[in-house]
Amino acid sequence: MRQIAVNHREHTYWADVDDEDYEFLNQFRWSASVRRTVIYANTSDTGVSMHRMIIGDAQEDWQISMTGFWEHKLDNGKTVFILPVGYIYLRKMTVDHIDGKGLNNTRANLRHLSCREQVRNRRLH
């Protein structure tokens, strides 16, 4: 396991990633998205989250019937969708951090869940 710096103003957080993902992820600049109880890592240029870059968007999300999204193929072979501002809540599937820690981006800690499952899971942490 390795760590990647995630910056937020004058504070630096550290995201845990697996060794096989480190080289790919380390080429990006990362900024922290600080929510009420969780901190996530997002690329500074497109805003794509680190966890989505690691496992990609779920196959089920490829069926979305809306216009304006951008399908982006990453160098690691994964696909993520860049949604227009305001469309984030139209996702059918999201990436869940099993332990509830947004900076633990190891593959063993990430899974795809429906939005309903994600909300139910959030209450457990």
C-alpha positions in Angstrom: 0.0 0.0 0.0 1.2 3.5 -0.8 -0.1 7.0 -0.1 -0.8 10.0 -2.3 -1.0 13.6 -1.1 -4.4 15.3 -1.2 -4.4 19.0 -0.6 -7.0 21.2 0.9 -6.1 24.9 1.4 -2.9 24.7 3.6 -3.6 21.2 4.9 -2.3 18.0 3.3 -4.2 14.7 3.7 -3.0 11.3 2.6 -5.0 8.8 0.5 -4.2 5.1 0.7 -4.0 3.3 -2.6 -2.8 -0.1 -3.7 0.7 -0.5 -5.2 -0.7 -1.3 -8.7 -2.7 1.9 -8.8 -0.1 4.3 -7.4 1.8 5.2 -10.7 -1.4 5.9 -12.6 -2.9 8.0 -9.8 0.3 9.8 -8.9 0.3 11.6 -12.3 -2.7 13.8 -11.2 -2.9 16.7 -8.8 -5.4 15.9 -6.0 -7.6 18.2 -3.9 -9.7 17.2 -1.0 -13.5 17.4 -1.0 -14.4 17.9 2.6 -17.9 16.8 3.5 -19.5 16.8 7.0 -17.9 13.6 8.2 -15.8 12.3 5.2 -13.0 13.6 3.1 -12.7 12.4 -0.6 -9.9 12.9 -3.1 -10.8 14.6 -6.5 -8.6 15.5 -9.4 -8.0 19.2 -9.5 -8.7 19.6 -13.2 -11.8 17.5 -14.0 -13.0 16.8 -10.4 -13.2 13.0 -11.0 -12.9 11.2 -7.7 -10.0 8.9 -7.0 -12.3 6.0 -6.1 -14.0 6.2 -9.4 -10.7 6.3 -11.2 -9.7 3.1 -9.5 -12.7 0.9 -10.1 -14.5 2.9 -12.8 -18.2 3.6 -13.1 -20.5 0.6 -12.9 -21.8 -1.0 -16.1 -25.3 -0.2 -15.0 -24.5 3.5 -15.2 -23.7 3.1 -18.9 -27.4 2.9 -19.5 -28.3 6.4 -18.4 -30.7 8.1 -20.8 -29.6 11.7 -20.5 -27.6 14.0 -22.7 -24.5 16.1 -22.0 -22.4 13.5 -20.2 -18.8 12.8 -21.3 -17.6 9.2 -21.3 -13.9 9.3 -20.5 -11.6 6.3 -20.9 -8.7 6.4 -18.4 -5.2 5.2 -19.2 -5.8 2.3 -16.7 -8.6 0.9 -18.9 -11.5 2.1 -16.7 -14.3 4.3 -17.9 -15.8 7.2 -15.9 -18.6 9.6 -16.8 -18.1 13.3 -16.4 -21.6 14.6 -15.7 -22.8 18.2 -16.3 -23.0 20.3 -13.1 -26.2 19.4 -11.2 -26.5 15.9 -12.6 -24.5 14.0 -10.0 -27.7 12.7 -8.3 -28.9 11.0 -11.5 -26.4 8.2 -11.1 -28.0 4.8 -10.6 -24.8 3.3 -9.1 -22.1 4.9 -6.9 -18.8 3.8 -5.5 -18.9 3.0 -1.8 -16.0 3.0 0.7 -16.8 -0.1 2.8 -15.1 1.3 5.9 -16.7 4.7 5.5 -13.2 6.4 5.1 -13.1 8.4 1.9 -9.3 8.5 1.7 -9.0 4.7 2.0 -9.0 4.0 -1.8 -7.6 0.5 -1.7 -9.5 -1.9 -4.1 -10.5 -4.1 -1.2 -12.3 -1.2 0.3 -14.3 -0.1 -2.8 -17.5 -1.5 -4.3 -20.4 -0.4 -6.5 -23.7 0.1 -4.7 -27.0 1.5 -5.8 -27.9 5.0 -4.5 -30.5 3.4 -2.2 -28.0 0.9 -0.8 -25.5 3.8 -0.3 -27.9 5.8 1.8 -28.8 2.8 3.9 -25.1 2.0 4.4 -24.3 5.6 5.3 -26.4 5.3 8.5 -24.2 2.4 9.7 -21.0 4.5 9.9 
